[in-house]
Amino acid sequence: MDIILAICIAVGCLILGGVLGFMLFRYIIKQRYNQIIKEAEIEAEALKEKKQLELKEKFLNRKSELDREANQRNQKMQSFENKLKQRELTLNQQSEELQKKSNEVESQRINIGKQQEKLDTLITEQRSKLETISGLTTEEARESLIESLKDEAKTQAQQYINEIMDEAKMTANKEAKKIIIQSIQRVASETAVENSVSVFHIDSDEVKGRVIGREGRNIRALEAATGTEIVVDDTPEAIVISAFDPVRREICRLALHQLVADGRIHPARIEEVVAKVKKQVEEEIVETGKRTCIDLGVHGLHPELVRIVGKMKYRSSYGQNLLQHARETANLCAVMAAELGLNPKKARRAGLLHDIGKVPDEQLEIPHALYGAQIAEKYKEKPDICNAIGAHHDEMEMTTLLAPIVQVCDAISGARPGARREIVEAYLKRLNDLENLAASYPGVTKTYAIQAGRELRVIVGADKISDKEIDALSADIAKKIQDEMTYPGQVKITVIRETRAVAFAK
């Protein structure tokens, strides 16, 4: 029993201790909870006060910014109001001035009306007096006056018309010369004199034997393949190629160049190289035609016309290269057409094609201008272009304004000094004579004949001739030219004396 009682007491004590411990733990937990709640409330209150202060500060800052903006806006409004008031005052003043001017104008109008009434009355009185004196009514006097004025006006008009016609003739002649001169001055010219022979240069005379071949079979094969005549003579380091067709001469020259460079010269090789060179020359002709059309801005040409234009490079007329002549004529036509208010593109096209009849693939009996017109018509060129081509030598009636332009520009291009072989020798001789004549005077260091011999520049030594003596020198040269030479127009002599001082900084 004692053991059971002891056990019960022990169990009771344990249970009592556990209850007391739980109550104590609960009490401690509650106290800690209350403490945390108080701390949280304190922190919340502090945070609240901090946030309130921040909000208050932001509010005050924003308020100050708004006040400042409001002040600026008020200032602007005030300035705007001041300007409006000023403008209103100005407008009021202008309105008052306008009113004053309006009153003045009204008063002047009333005065003018009164004066007009007086004038009408006076005119009526004078008219009545005139009718009484002349015995004619107003209508009769008007008709008589009109008839007399008509006769006088007719006479003056006829005189005026005659004067205008005379002046127009003179002006037209002057303007035509002016346009032609401007066209010539604005287009540069390159002249080239073609020959009927070409010279092929070789490194040594040993090559001549290889070109001739055994018993002359190589040279005969080359002549047969190219249609030229090859002259191998005693001329040192040169072989002469003779033919009237420049294309054949060029094919022969290029073929010779390739054969000599390759070293294999025999009839089979010659025929192979000539065939290859012919193809290259044909391609170069087409490329030249295309490049010429691009340079001149001529588009839409038929491919066969482009080939004919390229073939002009190997043709000449009176010693003048045909392609250069066609290019120059085209540029002259464009300039002249622009001066006359016509289409420069059409004029340039007609000028480029005007001599295509000179490069036929076969011999013809008709003039080259008519044949060129037929070719242009065949390849769908417009009628005005065809007419300009066919009429540039008066072998066809001119139906458009392009035709006389092409005719004139063709003549200008062919008549340039040095352009054609028939006048180039005399032209060069005249220039040399001019320069040699001026160079014969003492003190002259250099002479230059420029502007096709129409001006002579003479440079003298500054140490040999003084400023006073150059006037006498230019007069003497001019007199000697007049006495000893024959020349067109006039020659301007310009004597230049120059002193130079040269120093070197070292």
Phi and psi in degrees as a GROMACS rama.xvg file:
@    title "Ramachandran Plot"
@    xaxis  label "Phi"
@    yaxis  label "Psi"
@TYPE xy
-62.5293  -37.7441  ASP-2
-67.7513  -43.0056  ILE-3
-63.8886  -42.0355  ILE-4
-63.5428  -41.5153  LEU-5
-63.1269  -39.11  ALA-6
-66.6609  -40.7876  ILE-7
-65.2678  -42.12  CYS-8
-61.9589  -43.1344  ILE-9
-62.909  -42.4086  ALA-10
-65.1331  -39.7958  VAL-11
-63.075  -41.9207  GLY-12
-62.8512  -40.7712  CYS-13
-63.3523  -45.0735  LEU-14
-63.8427  -43.7354  ILE-15
-62.4193  -42.5537  LEU-16
-64.2326  -37.9235  GLY-17
-67.0815  -39.3414  GLY-18
-65.7084  -44.2007  VAL-19
-63.8919  -42.0573  LEU-20
-62.8518  -40.5701  GLY-21
-64.3057  -40.8948  PHE-22
-65.4916  -39.9864  MET-23
-65.2588  -42.7294  LEU-24
-62.1219  -41.4941  PHE-25
-64.2445  -38.2601  ARG-26
-64.1529  -44.188  TYR-27
-63.5918  -42.8821  ILE-28
-61.5906  -42.1149  ILE-29
-64.0623  -41.4141  LYS-30
-63.3475  -41.825  GLN-31
-66.4771  -37.4908  ARG-32
-63.1314  -44.875  TYR-33
-62.7489  -39.0567  ASN-34
-64.477  -43.9284  GLN-35
-62.8005  -39.5342  ILE-36
-63.2219  -43.2575  ILE-37
-64.0942  -43.5938  LYS-38
-62.052  -40.8306  GLU-39
-64.275  -40.1882  ALA-40
-64.432  -39.3826  GLU-41
-64.4559  -46.2651  ILE-42
-62.8689  -40.8121  GLU-43
-62.394  -40.155  ALA-44
-65.2865  -41.0003  GLU-45
-65.8035  -43.5018  ALA-46
-63.3549  -38.9112  LEU-47
-61.6995  -45.2748  LYS-48
-63.2271  -39.1971  GLU-49
-63.9468  -45.7806  LYS-50
-63.775  -38.8804  LYS-51
-62.5553  -39.639  GLN-52
-65.6281  -41.8912  LEU-53
-63.2421  -45.0574  GLU-54
-61.7815  -40.0988  LEU-55
-63.9441  -40.8181  LYS-56
-64.8138  -44.9747  GLU-57
-61.5498  -39.837  LYS-58
-61.9055  -43.0266  PHE-59
-66.3956  -41.4917  LEU-60
-61.9245  -45.9236  ASN-61
-64.2044  -37.5077  ARG-62
-63.4086  -41.127  LYS-63
-65.5834  -39.6375  SER-64
-63.3214  -43.8267  GLU-65
-63.5031  -38.6151  LEU-66
-63.7738  -42.387  ASP-67
-64.1152  -44.0712  ARG-68
-62.7896  -39.6923  GLU-69
-63.9927  -38.742  ALA-70
-64.6645  -45.0441  ASN-71
-60.843  -42.8469  GLN-72
-64.3746  -39.315  ARG-73
-64.0643  -38.698  ASN-74
-64.1714  -42.2242  GLN-75
-63.9556  -43.421  LYS-76
-61.0979  -39.8917  MET-77
-64.8132  -42.3947  GLN-78
-63.1581  -42.697  SER-79
-62.5449  -40.7552  PHE-80
-63.7453  -38.5733  GLU-81
-64.1565  -42.1612  ASN-82
-63.4295  -42.411  LYS-83
-61.4488  -41.0921  LEU-84
-62.9385  -42.4167  LYS-85
-62.8684  -42.6437  GLN-86
-65.0429  -38.7815  ARG-87
-62.522  -41.0984  GLU-88
-62.8066  -43.1569  LEU-89
-61.6978  -43.5557  THR-90
-63.8644  -38.5796  LEU-91
-63.4765  -42.0387  ASN-92
-63.75  -44.589  GLN-93
-62.7356  -37.7122  GLN-94
-63.899  -40.0527  SER-95
-64.9885  -41.6826  GLU-96
-64.709  -40.4259  GLU-97
-63.9735  -38.6295  LEU-98
-64.3813  -40.417  GLN-99
-63.5926  -45.9732  LYS-100
-63.5298  -36.9687  LYS-101
-63.3315  -42.0038  SER-102
-63.0319  -40.228  ASN-103
-64.7499  -43.5935  GLU-104
-62.0814  -40.2985  VAL-105
-63.1983  -43.0999  GLU-106
-64.9032  -39.9691  SER-107
-64.6967  -37.8936  GLN-108
-63.554  -40.1435  ARG-109
-63.9135  -41.6309  ILE-110
-64.8917  -41.6422  ASN-111
-63.0214  -39.5537  ILE-112
-61.4284  -42.8054  GLY-113
-63.1275  -43.9463  LYS-114
-65.6904  -35.2786  GLN-115
-64.5232  -39.9223  GLN-116
-62.5753  -43.6182  GLU-117
-61.432  -42.2952  LYS-118
-64.3772  -42.3633  LEU-119
-62.1377  -41.0753  ASP-120
-62.3493  -43.6012  THR-121
-65.0434  -41.1366  LEU-122
-63.5942  -41.5758  ILE-123
-61.7766  -43.5596  THR-124
-62.9874  -44.4864  GLU-125
-65.9445  -37.7377  GLN-126
-63.1635  -42.212  ARG-127
-62.2732  -41.825  SER-128
-63.6826  -42.2825  LYS-129
-64.5162  -41.6074  LEU-130
-62.4575  -39.1379  GLU-131
-65.422  -41.8577  THR-132
-71.395  -46.703  ILE-133
-83.1066  -20.3254  SER-134
75.3824  13.904  GLY-135
-118.201  146.234  LEU-136
-79.0788  174.016  THR-137
-63.2968  -43.8295  THR-138
-62.9521  -42.8483  GLU-139
-64.2426  -42.1989  GLU-140
-64.0454  -38.7647  ALA-141
-64.5488  -45.3183  ARG-142
-62.3616  -41.0845  GLU-143
-63.4315  -42.3609  SER-144
-64.9205  -41.0722  LEU-145
-63.2912  -41.8929  ILE-146
-62.7811  -42.9668  GLU-147
-65.9626  -38.7453  SER-148
-67.3592  -35.6487  LEU-149
-61.4395  -47.5156  LYS-150
-60.8738  -44.1179  ASP-151
-65.0653  -40.5554  GLU-152
-65.7644  -38.6602  ALA-153
-61.9012  -43.5307  LYS-154
-63.0044  -47.2015  THR-155
-65.2186  -38.1165  GLN-156
-64.6969  -40.5553  ALA-157
-63.8088  -41.903  GLN-158
-63.0093  -42.0642  GLN-159
-64.0482  -40.7562  TYR-160
-63.6452  -43.1524  ILE-161
-61.4801  -43.2043  ASN-162
-62.7306  -42.9812  GLU-163
-62.7788  -41.3008  ILE-164
-62.2535  -44.9388  MET-165
-63.3814  -44.5155  ASP-166
-65.0465  -37.8279  GLU-167
-64.3837  -39.8501  ALA-168
-62.3491  -46.2229  LYS-169
-64.4193  -43.8827  MET-170
-65.6941  -40.2556  THR-171
-62.2002  -42.9804  ALA-172
-62.0114  -44.2813  ASN-173
-65.2686  -44.0088  LYS-174
-64.6095  -39.4169  GLU-175
-61.5869  -44.8864  ALA-176
-62.6285  -40.0039  LYS-177
-62.5071  -44.7107  LYS-178
-63.3502  -42.7277  ILE-179
-63.9846  -43.4159  ILE-180
-64.2101  -44.8565  ILE-181
-61.9376  -40.1472  GLN-182
-63.0024  -42.3732  SER-183
-65.0649  -42.5113  ILE-184
-67.9792  -30.4027  GLN-185
-88.0809  -5.86283  ARG-186
-117.03  120.095  VAL-187
-78.1577  153.82  ALA-188
-129.232  136.669  SER-189
-116.501  128.767  GLU-190
-111.341  144.236  THR-191
-143.064  129.263  ALA-192
-99.8109  118.89  VAL-193
-90.04  151.79  GLU-194
-120.198  174.936  ASN-195
-97.9878  7.26611  SER-196
-133.52  151.767  VAL-197
-125.195  148.961  SER-198
-112.816  123.394  VAL-199
-101.442  117.17  PHE-200
-87.3436  138.213  HIS-201
-123.249  161.683  ILE-202
-75.3857  -35.8015  ASP-203
-150.026  162.437  SER-204
-73.5989  -9.91303  ASP-205
-64.6775  -28.3986  GLU-206
-66.9843  -27.2318  VAL-207
-59.3825  -41.6177  LYS-208
-63.753  -39.8124  GLY-209
-68.3763  -35.4274  ARG-210
-66.8621  -39.853  VAL-211
-68.4062  -43.3287  ILE-212
78.4384  174.763  GLY-213
-67.8851  124.654  ARG-214
55.9512  24.6577  GLU-215
75.6554  18.3476  GLY-216
-72.404  -32.2244  ARG-217
-66.0942  -47.5792  ASN-218
-67.7465  -34.6598  ILE-219
-67.1653  -40.5649  ARG-220
-63.8279  -40.1694  ALA-221
-67.2716  -40.7708  LEU-222
-65.4206  -39.2081  GLU-223
-68.8795  -37.1065  ALA-224
-73.8164  -33.2575  ALA-225
-102.165  -15.9744  THR-226
73.1147  27.7511  GLY-227
-120.344  173.956  THR-228
-115.147  125.061  GLU-229
-106.978  124.824  ILE-230
-109.72  114.247  VAL-231
-111.802  104.12  VAL-232
-124.856  -155.627  ASP-233
-82.2826  3.12707  ASP-234
-61.8213  123.5  THR-235
-68.6359  131.546  PRO-236
54.0068  41.0105  GLU-237
-154.791  142.268  ALA-238
-123.191  130.174  ILE-239
-96.4266  129.078  VAL-240
-108.523  121.314  ILE-241
-117.128  128.62  SER-242
-172.942  146.774  ALA-243
-79.6534  -16.8234  PHE-244
-93.5255  111.53  ASP-245
-62.9071  -30.0954  PRO-246
-64.2253  -43.9194  VAL-247
-62.8623  -41.9881  ARG-248
-61.3471  -41.2246  ARG-249
-66.6025  -41.2641  GLU-250
-61.5691  -43.8794  ILE-251
-63.7544  -41.9122  CYS-252
-63.8972  -45.4743  ARG-253
-67.0651  -38.9162  LEU-254
-64.1002  -44.1638  ALA-255
-58.5648  -42.4307  LEU-256
-60.1701  -45.4979  HIS-257
-67.965  -40.5129  GLN-258
-64.4754  -44.5326  LEU-259
-66.8083  -39.5699  VAL-260
-66.8389  -36.6576  ALA-261
-77.1607  -37.1772  ASP-262
93.0456  -20.1021  GLY-263
-89.2105  105.594  ARG-264
-122.856  104.278  ILE-265
-152.969  161.997  HIS-266
-53.7518  -43.567  PRO-267
-64.3391  -43.599  ALA-268
-64.9683  -37.3022  ARG-269
-61.5062  -46.3342  ILE-270
-63.5779  -38.4156  GLU-271
-64.723  -46.3386  GLU-272
-67.0403  -40.5345  VAL-273
-63.219  -42.4916  VAL-274
-61.2493  -41.0974  ALA-275
-65.6168  -42.4981  LYS-276
-67.5043  -37.294  VAL-277
-58.5674  -42.7945  LYS-278
-63.9063  -41.1028  LYS-279
-64.2898  -42.5681  GLN-280
-65.3653  -38.3788  VAL-281
-64.7021  -40.5166  GLU-282
-65.0529  -39.042  GLU-283
-66.0528  -36.5663  GLU-284
-61.0351  -47.1795  ILE-285
-63.2861  -41.9716  VAL-286
-65.1271  -39.7851  GLU-287
-62.0518  -42.5226  THR-288
-62.0816  -43.144  GLY-289
-63.5562  -45.1974  LYS-290
-63.599  -38.7477  ARG-291
-63.5473  -44.2071  THR-292
-63.394  -39.3982  CYS-293
-66.9579  -43.7148  ILE-294
-60.1771  -38.1206  ASP-295
-89.9461  -5.73843  LEU-296
72.307  29.3703  GLY-297
-99.0873  115.471  VAL-298
-117.982  159.112  HIS-299
79.0127  17.2474  GLY-300
-73.5909  146.697  LEU-301
-63.5495  143.029  HIS-302
-54.91  -33.4343  PRO-303
-69.2132  -37.1377  GLU-304
-65.7442  -36.842  LEU-305
-62.1923  -41.379  VAL-306
-64.5392  -39.8821  ARG-307
-65.4054  -39.6864  ILE-308
-62.2587  -43.0625  VAL-309
-64.7321  -33.2181  GLY-310
-69.0246  -21.3977  LYS-311
-59.9074  -24.0375  MET-312
-59.191  -28.8508  LYS-313
-104.182  21.0435  TYR-314
-123.854  153.935  ARG-315
-137.592  154.447  SER-316
-132.175  115.25  SER-317
55.5491  34.6541  TYR-318
84.8457  -2.68446  GLY-319
-100.817  130.285  GLN-320
-59.3988  128.846  ASN-321
-69.8889  -35.9505  LEU-322
-69.4618  -42.2782  LEU-323
-61.6432  -40.9417  GLN-324
-63.1405  -41.7958  HIS-325
-66.9528  -41.612  ALA-326
-63.1199  -44.6467  ARG-327
-64.587  -42.9719  GLU-328
-62.3033  -39.9576  THR-329
-62.1045  -45.3057  ALA-330
-65.7665  -40.9744  ASN-331
-61.7169  -42.6146  LEU-332
-62.0629  -41.9452  CYS-333
-64.0165  -43.6716  ALA-334
-64.4511  -44.9666  VAL-335
-67.2384  -39.2101  MET-336
-64.4468  -39.7167  ALA-337
-64.0113  -40.0565  ALA-338
-63.4635  -32.7213  GLU-339
-91.2999  2.36302  LEU-340
78.1993  21.5962  GLY-341
-101.201  -179.359  LEU-342
-78.9494  110.786  ASN-343
-69.6332  -27.7778  PRO-344
-67.3621  -43.9707  LYS-345
-63.8879  -41.8703  LYS-346
-63.2977  -41.5298  ALA-347
-64.3738  -38.3468  ARG-348
-64.296  -45.9585  ARG-349
-64.9194  -39.6066  ALA-350
-64.6903  -37.7804  GLY-351
-66.7372  -36.9573  LEU-352
-93.7521  0.993438  LEU-353
-66.2484  -23.7555  HIS-354
-112.553  24.0124  ASP-355
-67.1135  -18.2578  ILE-356
-71.811  -7.9867  GLY-357
-87.6041  -5.5082  LYS-358
-122.236  54.9366  VAL-359
-77.2454  154.142  PRO-360
-79.5203  -13.0795  ASP-361
-136.601  161.412  GLU-362
-77.979  133.946  GLN-363
-127.103  159.262  LEU-364
-99.218  -11.9718  GLU-365
-89.564  156.603  ILE-366
-60.4017  152.297  PRO-367
-65.4592  -28.6166  HIS-368
-67.0802  -45.0771  ALA-369
-66.7378  -39.4174  LEU-370
-66.0372  -38.1923  TYR-371
-62.4077  -39.4558  GLY-372
-64.2358  -38.9514  ALA-373
-64.5354  -41.4511  GLN-374
-62.9667  -46.2111  ILE-375
-61.4831  -40.7124  ALA-376
-66.9096  -36.6711  GLU-377
-62.6181  -36.9497  LYS-378
-100.732  30.9249  TYR-379
66.1  33.3062  LYS-380
-77.3208  155.63  GLU-381
-69.454  154.763  LYS-382
-58.6377  -36.5748  PRO-383
-67.5537  -33.3807  ASP-384
-67.9156  -45.0265  ILE-385
-61.5103  -41.3032  CYS-386
-65.7872  -39.3636  ASN-387
-63.7769  -37.1495  ALA-388
-68.8892  -45.2747  ILE-389
-75.2251  -22.3607  GLY-390
-102.816  5.71793  ALA-391
-75.4123  -5.58561  HIS-392
-121.852  24.2421  HIS-393
60.2791  27.2663  ASP-394
-94.8206  1.87036  GLU-395
-148.133  148.857  MET-396
-69.9403  134.51  GLU-397
-77.6675  125.599  MET-398
-116.528  -7.55057  THR-399
-132.89  166.142  THR-400
-74.8531  -15.691  LEU-401
-68.2713  -32.5008  LEU-402
-60.8606  -51.8961  ALA-403
-64.2439  -31.285  PRO-404
-63.8416  -46.6364  ILE-405
-62.874  -40.2872  VAL-406
-62.304  -46.4687  GLN-407
-65.7204  -44.5662  VAL-408
-68.9841  -32.318  CYS-409
-63.133  -42.4547  ASP-410
-66.9672  -38.8838  ALA-411
-63.0438  -45.503  ILE-412
-63.8796  -39.4759  SER-413
-76.6695  -20.6776  GLY-414
-94.826  0.799293  ALA-415
-61.5132  143.481  ARG-416
-60.545  125.323  PRO-417
89.6003  -4.64062  GLY-418
-75.3123  -39.2412  ALA-419
-109.584  147.629  ARG-420
-63.3456  -30.8008  ARG-421
-67.8488  -18.2821  GLU-422
-120.183  -5.19727  ILE-423
-67.5801  -36.927  VAL-424
-66.388  -44.0808  GLU-425
-65.8136  -36.6971  ALA-426
-63.7856  -47.7394  TYR-427
-65.7527  -36.8302  LEU-428
-64.7158  -40.2642  LYS-429
-64.9594  -40.202  ARG-430
-64.5811  -43.7832  LEU-431
-64.4127  -39.8265  ASN-432
-63.06  -40.0625  ASP-433
-60.6943  -49.1298  LEU-434
-65.4222  -41.5384  GLU-435
-68.0145  -35.8325  ASN-436
-62.6916  -45.2558  LEU-437
-70.8123  -33.1567  ALA-438
-70.7919  -15.3712  ALA-439
-74.4625  -12.692  SER-440
-81.7655  143.567  TYR-441
-68.5328  144.162  PRO-442
91.5353  -11.9082  GLY-443
-83.3044  126.722  VAL-444
-98.6476  -40.7139  THR-445
-144.105  150.786  LYS-446
-135.544  143.184  THR-447
-136.689  122.508  TYR-448
-93.0446  118.85  ALA-449
-125.49  173.276  ILE-450
53.6332  50.6236  GLN-451
55.9686  34.8363  ALA-452
84.0179  9.31546  GLY-453
-91.968  -5.75693  ARG-454
-143.358  140.472  GLU-455
-122.366  118.394  LEU-456
-97.6708  124.969  ARG-457
-119.531  120.105  VAL-458
-105.283  124.903  ILE-459
-114.582  159.976  VAL-460
-78.1153  131.616  GLY-461
-67.2827  -24.4315  ALA-462
-86.7335  -7.48956  ASP-463
-108.688  -29.2244  LYS-464
-130.14  136.107  ILE-465
-89.8122  173.146  SER-466
-63.7082  -33.8562  ASP-467
-71.831  -28.8347  LYS-468
-81.7999  -17.2512  GLU-469
-71.0936  -29.8594  ILE-470
-62.9525  -45.7346  ASP-471
-65.3967  -35.5462  ALA-472
-65.1383  -45.1023  LEU-473
-63.676  -38.1127  SER-474
-66.3226  -40.9841  ALA-475
-63.9768  -43.4282  ASP-476
-63.5905  -42.8135  ILE-477
-60.9495  -42.1248  ALA-478
-66.645  -38.9029  LYS-479
-67.4796  -37.8868  LYS-480
-63.8946  -42.8044  ILE-481
-60.8893  -39.1132  GLN-482
-79.0896  -34.0886  ASP-483
-109.388  -14.4431  GLU-484
-122.372  158.48  MET-485
-115.621  129.137  THR-486
-155.309  153.137  TYR-487
-83.4162  144.451  PRO-488
69.6254  -132.499  GLY-489
-135.876  158.78  GLN-490
-118.832  125.005  VAL-491
-92.7008  126.521  LYS-492
-106.545  119.114  ILE-493
-116.257  116.812  THR-494
-99.5847  128.448  VAL-495
-117.642  123.535  ILE-496
-120.227  123.756  ARG-497
-132.097  136.232  GLU-498
-113.78  129.029  THR-499
-122.71  139.948  ARG-500
-117.18  122.942  ALA-501
-120.957  132.179  VAL-502
-139.317  154.44  ALA-503
-121.265  131.527  PHE-504
-93.7035  122.593  ALA-505
